Structures are given as C-alpha cells and as structure tokens.
Amino acid sequence: RTDQTWLAVGGGSGGYVVTGADPEGRFPILVTSKDCHIDSIELMIGGQASDYPAKHVVSLEEAMAAARAFYDAGGFECGVEWSYG
C-alpha cells in the first residue's frame, strides 16, 4: 500500500503505457479505446524492451488526455477506462 496516488507514462514512438498506484494498493493501467487485432506490442520503457498487452498500449493523444483527466480529477476516478487486473 502507498499513501500517495501517482501516475506514470512510459514508452515512445507512438506507443505508451499509462499506469500508477492508488492508496488502496491498486495499480490501474489505461485501456485503449481502439480495437486491438493483435495480442501484444513490444515497447521500450525504462531502457528495457518488453511485450505489453495491446489493449494497454495507447497513442500519445490518449496518454496525454488520460494524464490531464487524472490531474484535473486528482486521481483515477476521472472518466477514463482503467484496468485493475
């Protein structure tokens, strides 16, 4: 558990993962609004290449909109779809 709520954006070159943590110990991950016809996408985040579920890889525009909504609302209850898996 953490006493803080935080948000992180990682990736680049058109593919981003937006995730964070909340005081309840959950780690929400942004879910894309577009249809995914593949299972996973490889991204370089933090200097390490890894496969991420395609439904969690978003465009820069989606990542920025989610970050703005998160900031404006002060947390994850901001009208954006998150996965809590």
Secondary structure as GFF3:
##gff-version 3
##sequence-region A 1 85
A	DSSP	beta_strand	6	12	.	.	.	ID=ss1
A	DSSP	beta_strand	15	21	.	.	.	ID=ss2
A	DSSP	beta_strand	29	30	.	.	.	ID=ss3
A	DSSP	beta_strand	40	45	.	.	.	ID=ss4
A	DSSP	beta_strand	48	53	.	.	.	ID=ss5
A	DSSP	three_ten_helix	54	56	.	.	.	ID=ss6
A	DSSP	alpha_helix	60	73	.	.	.	ID=ss7
A	DSSP	beta_strand	82	83	.	.	.	ID=ss8
###
